[in-house]
Amino acid sequence: MRVLAAMSGGVDSAVAAARAVEAGHDVVGVHLALNRMPGTLRTGSRGCCTIEDSNDAWRACDKLGIPFYVWDFSERFKADVVDDFVAEYAAGRTPNPCMRCNERIKFAALLEKALALGFDAVCTGHYAKVIRDADGNPELHRAADWAKDQSYVLGVLTREQLEHCLFPLADTPSKAEVRAEAERRGLSVAKKPDSHDICFIADGDTRGWLAERIEMEPGNIVDETGATVGEHAGANAFTVGQRRGLRLGHPAPDGKPRFVLEVRPKDNTVVVGPERLLAVSEIRGIRVSWAGVPVASAESGEEFACTAQVRAHGDPVPARARLTFADRHDADPHNADPHNADPHDAVLVVTLDTPLRGVAPGQTVVLYQGTRVLGQATIDAARSLDRAAL
């Protein structure tokens, strides 16, 4: 099988490529140049797609004896990931750029080009697993090492994309074993630190980075009753669940900390309140996609049992989900008829048996049954146990 190995310059992708070679595949390595400033250097574990990462990827391919190329996807990355990130924050939402990168770059643009060049699959260092069901359809599952499992950020993959995905690290019991294997193979990235945070904000200062790209205007901070309790320099820099940096002029009556409950970009207002109001029991998601063949209940509009996860390293909680085709701003989507509806208008209604804290519009909810990823949706609205829809 002809395999294109996506080489980030890290240890995971290097070992994944090595395993693909060892399995007898015809492997070619490619590093995606996503940073529009290719001379940028890493700062410890911050940043990625730098000139150092490109060199590390080249050294790994040289050690494995496979061809190596650099593909410039920086313009598409800026448009589909960076600009989308800014636009989402400007609209008062909290986006997940890793989801967008996987959806639009690594498993859309890259896979599209790979297939056009005659490759059969794209190999990455993600910790996730593709399993075939009894009919031969691909399913996305959690990796063996739940601590490193990355199935959440791959929840945007479609059945067609899963047909061409290769995840050689799927059954690896720990990251320590990957590093030990890299050292045995003589790969120079064996001890290289993992990248974290948002890759295109290398210093980790998201608020400062956004302030340079979004016009910030001062406005009011109000409590859950609507009373003004402070001022802010720009609502777009706040996220649901935030506690620090609020600088409130009026303490809460009970003296306890207050948290951001909602960001309202239309009137430039930030709503704060007690921690208990962060608990969410119902989520509505848009831009719904299924990681493989949808469960029968989803297509019929019936409610089905699942677990829901809203953060990459968050705990999944028991839930019930239902697909509806009502307008997402409709007050009661439960009355919608799924028949004869436009799939693009689909809304995923997820009722959480265990409330989750600090769910924000713009985040992604991924549904599971056991280890299997069913699909995902972008959160459009959330309901608190004690408060109306945010």
C-alpha positions as CSV (number, residue, x, y, z in Angstrom):
1,M,0.0,0.0,0.0
2,R,1.3,3.5,-0.9
3,V,1.3,5.5,2.3
4,L,1.8,9.3,2.8
5,A,3.2,9.8,6.3
6,A,2.4,13.2,7.8
7,M,5.6,14.2,9.6
8,S,5.1,16.9,12.2
9,G,8.7,16.7,13.4
10,G,7.6,15.1,16.7
11,V,8.2,11.6,18.1
12,D,4.7,10.3,17.5
13,S,4.7,10.9,13.8
14,A,8.3,9.6,13.4
15,V,7.5,6.3,15.1
16,A,4.2,6.0,13.2
17,A,6.1,6.3,10.0
18,A,8.7,3.8,11.1
19,R,6.0,1.3,11.9
20,A,4.4,1.9,8.5
21,V,7.7,1.2,6.8
22,E,8.2,-1.9,8.9
23,A,4.8,-3.2,7.9
24,G,6.0,-3.3,4.3
25,H,4.2,-0.2,3.0
26,D,5.7,2.1,0.4
27,V,6.0,5.2,2.5
28,V,6.8,8.8,1.6
29,G,7.2,11.5,4.3
30,V,5.7,14.9,4.1
31,H,6.0,17.9,6.4
32,L,3.2,20.5,6.2
33,A,4.5,24.1,6.3
34,L,1.6,25.8,8.1
35,N,3.4,28.7,9.7
36,R,3.6,31.8,7.5
37,M,6.9,32.7,9.2
38,P,9.0,29.7,8.5
39,G,12.0,31.1,10.4
40,T,10.2,30.9,13.7
41,L,11.8,28.8,16.4
42,R,10.1,26.7,19.0
43,T,10.0,27.8,22.7
44,G,10.3,24.6,24.6
45,S,7.0,22.8,24.1
46,R,5.3,25.8,22.6
47,G,4.8,26.3,18.9
48,C,4.9,23.9,16.0
49,C,5.4,23.8,12.2
50,T,8.7,25.7,12.7
51,I,11.9,25.4,10.8
52,E,13.2,23.2,13.7
53,D,10.2,20.8,13.3
54,S,10.8,20.6,9.5
55,N,14.5,19.7,10.1
56,D,13.5,17.1,12.7
57,A,11.0,15.6,10.3
58,W,13.7,15.4,7.5
59,R,16.2,13.7,9.9
60,A,13.6,11.1,10.8
61,C,12.8,10.3,7.2
62,D,16.5,10.2,6.4
63,K,17.0,7.7,9.2
64,L,14.1,5.6,7.9
65,G,15.3,5.8,4.3
66,I,12.2,7.2,2.9
67,P,11.6,10.2,0.6
68,F,10.8,13.5,2.3
69,Y,9.0,16.5,1.0
70,V,7.7,19.8,2.4
71,W,4.2,21.0,1.3
72,D,3.3,24.6,1.8
73,F,-0.3,24.7,3.2
74,S,0.2,28.0,5.0
75,E,-2.3,30.0,3.0
76,R,-5.0,27.4,3.5
77,F,-4.1,27.0,7.2
78,K,-4.5,30.7,7.7
79,A,-7.8,30.9,5.9
80,D,-9.4,27.7,7.4
81,V,-7.9,27.6,10.9
82,V,-6.4,30.9,11.9
83,D,-9.0,33.2,10.4
84,D,-11.7,30.9,11.5
85,F,-10.3,31.1,15.1
86,V,-10.4,34.9,15.0
87,A,-13.9,35.0,13.5
88,E,-15.3,32.6,16.1
89,Y,-13.9,34.7,19.0
90,A,-15.2,37.9,17.3
91,A,-18.6,36.2,17.4
92,G,-18.4,35.4,21.1
93,R,-17.6,31.7,20.7
94,T,-14.8,29.5,21.9
95,P,-13.4,27.6,18.9
96,N,-11.1,24.5,18.9
97,P,-8.4,25.1,16.3
98,C,-7.1,21.5,16.5
99,M,-10.5,20.2,15.4
100,R,-10.5,22.7,12.4
101,C,-7.0,21.7,11.5
102,N,-7.8,18.0,11.4
103,E,-11.1,18.6,9.6
104,R,-9.9,21.0,6.9
105,I,-6.1,20.5,6.6
106,K,-4.7,17.2,7.8
107,F,-7.7,15.1,6.7
108,A,-9.2,17.2,3.9
109,A,-6.5,19.2,2.0
110,L,-3.7,16.7,2.7
111,L,-5.8,13.6,2.1
112,E,-7.3,15.1,-1.1
113,K,-3.8,15.8,-2.5
114,A,-2.5,12.4,-1.4
115,L,-5.3,10.5,-3.2
116,A,-4.8,12.7,-6.3
117,L,-1.1,11.6,-6.3
118,G,-2.0,8.0,-6.1
119,F,-1.5,7.3,-2.4
120,D,-3.8,4.8,-0.7
121,A,-3.7,6.2,2.8
122,V,-2.4,9.0,5.1
123,C,-0.5,7.9,8.1
124,T,-0.3,10.1,11.3
125,G,0.9,9.8,14.8
126,H,-2.5,10.2,16.4
127,Y,-3.5,7.9,19.2
128,A,-6.7,6.5,17.8
129,K,-7.9,3.3,16.1
130,V,-9.9,2.4,12.9
131,I,-11.9,-0.8,13.2
132,R,-14.0,-2.5,10.6
133,D,-17.6,-3.6,11.5
134,A,-19.2,-6.8,10.4
135,D,-20.0,-5.3,7.0
136,G,-16.5,-3.9,6.5
137,N,-17.4,-0.3,7.3
138,P,-14.7,1.8,9.1
139,E,-15.3,2.9,12.7
140,L,-13.2,5.3,14.7
141,H,-12.4,4.1,18.2
142,R,-10.3,5.3,21.2
143,A,-6.7,4.3,21.4
144,A,-5.4,1.7,23.9
145,D,-3.8,4.4,26.0
146,W,-6.7,6.5,27.2
147,A,-4.4,9.0,28.8
148,K,-3.0,9.8,25.3
149,D,-6.2,9.1,23.4
150,Q,-6.9,11.6,20.6
151,S,-10.1,10.3,19.2
152,Y,-11.9,13.4,20.4
153,V,-10.0,15.7,18.0
154,L,-10.5,13.2,15.2
155,G,-14.3,13.2,15.7
156,V,-14.7,15.4,12.7
157,L,-13.5,12.6,10.3
158,T,-16.1,11.2,7.9
159,R,-16.6,7.6,6.8
160,E,-14.9,8.4,3.4
161,Q,-11.9,9.9,5.2
162,L,-11.6,7.0,7.7
163,E,-11.3,4.6,4.6
164,H,-7.9,6.2,4.0
165,C,-6.5,6.7,7.6
166,L,-3.7,4.8,9.1
167,F,-3.0,5.2,12.8
168,P,0.0,2.9,13.7
169,L,0.1,4.0,17.4
170,A,-3.5,2.8,18.0
171,D,-2.6,-0.2,20.3
172,T,0.5,1.4,22.0
173,P,0.0,1.1,25.7
174,S,1.9,4.3,26.6
175,K,3.8,7.4,25.3
176,A,6.8,6.1,27.3
177,E,6.9,3.1,25.0
178,V,6.8,5.3,21.9
179,R,9.8,7.3,23.2
180,A,11.7,4.1,24.1
181,E,11.0,2.7,20.6
182,A,12.2,6.0,19.0
183,E,15.4,5.7,21.0
184,R,15.9,2.1,19.9
185,R,15.4,3.1,16.3
186,G,18.0,5.9,16.6
187,L,15.4,8.7,16.0
188,S,16.7,12.1,17.2
189,V,13.3,13.2,18.4
190,A,13.0,10.5,21.1
191,K,13.2,13.0,23.9
192,K,11.7,16.0,22.1
193,P,8.9,17.6,24.3
194,D,5.4,17.4,23.1
195,S,3.8,20.6,21.7
196,H,0.8,22.0,23.5
197,D,-1.5,24.9,23.6
198,I,-2.5,26.7,20.4
199,C,0.3,26.0,17.9
200,F,0.1,29.4,16.1
201,I,0.2,31.4,19.4
202,A,3.7,30.3,20.5
203,D,3.9,32.4,23.6
204,G,0.5,31.2,24.9
205,D,-0.9,34.7,25.3
206,T,-4.2,34.1,23.5
207,R,-5.8,37.4,24.9
208,G,-2.9,39.5,23.7
209,W,-2.8,37.7,20.3
210,L,-6.5,38.3,19.8
211,A,-6.2,42.0,20.9
212,E,-4.0,42.6,17.8
213,R,-6.6,41.1,15.4
214,I,-10.0,42.0,16.9
215,E,-11.2,45.5,17.6
216,M,-11.8,45.5,21.3
217,E,-14.2,48.0,22.8
218,P,-14.9,48.6,26.5
219,G,-18.2,47.4,27.9
220,N,-20.1,46.2,30.9
221,I,-19.8,43.1,33.0
222,V,-23.1,42.2,34.5
223,D,-24.3,39.5,36.9
224,E,-27.0,36.9,36.3
225,T,-29.6,39.4,37.3
226,G,-28.4,42.0,34.8
227,A,-26.8,44.3,37.3
228,T,-23.6,45.9,36.3
229,V,-20.7,44.7,38.5
230,G,-17.7,45.8,36.4
231,E,-16.2,46.9,33.1
232,H,-14.0,45.1,30.5
233,A,-11.7,46.2,27.8
234,G,-13.2,43.9,25.2
235,A,-15.7,41.1,25.5
236,N,-14.1,38.9,22.8
237,A,-11.2,38.1,25.0
238,F,-13.3,36.3,27.6
239,T,-14.4,32.6,27.6
240,V,-17.1,30.8,29.4
241,G,-15.9,29.4,32.7
242,Q,-13.1,32.0,33.1
243,R,-12.5,33.1,36.7
244,R,-9.2,35.1,36.6
245,G,-8.8,38.5,35.2
246,L,-12.4,39.7,35.7
247,R,-11.4,42.7,37.9
248,L,-14.9,43.1,39.3
249,G,-15.7,46.3,41.2
250,H,-18.6,44.7,43.2
251,P,-18.0,41.5,45.2
252,A,-20.7,38.8,45.1
253,P,-23.2,38.9,48.0
254,D,-21.9,35.6,49.3
255,G,-18.3,36.6,48.8
256,K,-17.6,33.7,46.5
257,P,-15.8,33.9,43.2
258,R,-17.7,34.6,40.0
259,F,-17.2,33.0,36.7
260,V,-18.0,34.0,33.1
261,L,-21.3,32.5,32.2
262,E,-21.8,34.1,28.8
263,V,-20.2,36.4,26.2
264,R,-22.6,38.6,24.3
265,P,-20.8,40.2,21.3
266,K,-23.9,42.0,20.0
267,D,-24.1,44.3,23.0
268,N,-20.5,43.9,24.1
269,T,-21.5,42.4,27.4
270,V,-19.9,39.8,29.6
271,V,-22.2,37.9,32.0
272,V,-20.8,36.5,35.3
273,G,-22.3,34.5,38.1
274,P,-21.8,31.8,40.7
275,E,-20.0,28.5,39.8
276,R,-23.2,26.5,40.1
277,L,-24.6,28.2,37.0
278,L,-21.8,26.8,34.9
279,A,-23.4,23.4,35.1
280,V,-25.0,22.5,31.8
281,S,-27.5,19.8,31.2
282,E,-28.5,20.2,27.6
283,I,-26.4,21.0,24.5
284,R,-27.5,21.9,21.0
285,G,-24.9,21.3,18.2
286,I,-24.8,22.3,14.6
287,R,-22.5,21.3,11.7
288,V,-23.1,17.7,12.6
289,S,-21.0,14.9,11.1
290,W,-20.7,11.1,11.6
291,A,-17.5,9.2,12.0
292,G,-18.6,6.2,9.9
293,V,-22.0,4.9,9.4
294,P,-24.5,6.8,11.6
295,V,-26.4,4.8,14.2
296,A,-29.9,3.9,13.0
297,S,-31.5,5.9,15.8
298,A,-29.8,9.1,14.6
299,E,-31.2,8.8,11.1
300,S,-34.7,8.1,12.3
301,G,-34.7,11.0,14.7
302,E,-35.1,8.7,17.8
303,E,-33.2,9.3,21.0
304,F,-30.2,7.1,21.6
305,A,-27.9,6.4,24.6
306,C,-24.3,7.5,24.4
307,T,-21.5,9.3,26.3
308,A,-20.6,12.9,25.5
309,Q,-17.2,14.7,25.7
310,V,-16.7,18.4,25.2
311,R,-12.9,18.8,25.7
312,A,-9.9,16.9,24.3
313,H,-9.0,15.6,27.8
314,G,-12.3,15.9,29.4
315,D,-14.2,13.0,31.0
316,P,-17.1,11.5,28.9
317,V,-20.4,11.6,30.7
318,P,-23.6,9.5,30.2
319,A,-26.0,11.2,27.8
320,R,-28.9,10.8,25.4
321,A,-28.8,12.4,22.0
322,R,-31.3,13.1,19.3
323,L,-31.0,14.5,15.8
324,T,-33.6,17.2,14.8
325,F,-34.0,19.5,11.9
326,A,-35.6,22.5,13.6
327,D,-34.1,25.9,13.1
328,R,-31.3,26.0,15.8
329,H,-32.8,29.2,17.2
330,D,-36.2,27.6,17.6
331,A,-37.3,27.5,21.2
332,D,-38.4,23.9,21.0
333,P,-36.4,21.7,18.6
334,H,-38.0,18.5,19.9
335,N,-41.1,19.0,17.8
336,A,-39.1,18.9,14.5
337,D,-39.8,16.3,11.8
338,P,-36.6,14.7,10.5
339,H,-38.2,13.7,7.3
340,N,-37.8,15.8,4.1
341,A,-35.4,18.1,5.8
342,D,-32.1,19.6,4.6
343,P,-29.2,17.8,6.3
344,H,-27.4,21.1,6.6
345,D,-30.1,22.2,9.0
346,A,-29.5,19.3,11.4
347,V,-29.3,20.1,15.1
348,L,-27.9,17.5,17.5
349,V,-29.7,17.8,20.9
350,V,-27.7,16.2,23.7
351,T,-29.2,15.7,27.2
352,L,-26.5,15.1,29.8
353,D,-27.3,12.7,32.6
354,T,-24.4,14.2,34.5
355,P,-24.1,18.0,34.0
356,L,-20.9,19.4,32.6
357,R,-19.3,22.6,33.8
358,G,-18.5,25.6,31.6
359,V,-19.7,24.4,28.2
360,A,-19.3,27.2,25.7
361,P,-20.7,27.9,22.2
362,G,-18.0,27.1,19.6
363,Q,-16.7,24.1,21.4
364,T,-17.2,20.6,20.0
365,V,-19.2,17.9,21.5
366,V,-18.1,14.4,20.5
367,L,-20.4,11.4,21.1
368,Y,-19.3,7.8,21.9
369,Q,-20.8,4.4,22.4
370,G,-18.2,2.5,24.4
371,T,-14.8,3.2,22.7
372,R,-16.5,4.0,19.3
373,V,-16.7,7.6,18.2
374,L,-20.2,8.2,16.7
375,G,-19.8,11.7,15.5
376,Q,-19.6,15.3,16.5
377,A,-21.2,18.8,16.4
378,T,-20.2,22.3,17.0
379,I,-21.9,23.6,20.1
380,D,-24.4,26.4,19.3
381,A,-26.2,26.7,22.6
382,A,-26.3,25.3,26.1
383,R,-28.8,25.1,28.9
384,S,-28.0,25.4,32.6
385,L,-29.9,23.5,35.3
386,D,-30.8,26.7,37.0
387,R,-30.7,29.2,34.1
388,A,-32.3,29.7,30.7
389,A,-30.5,29.0,27.5
390,L,-27.2,30.9,27.2
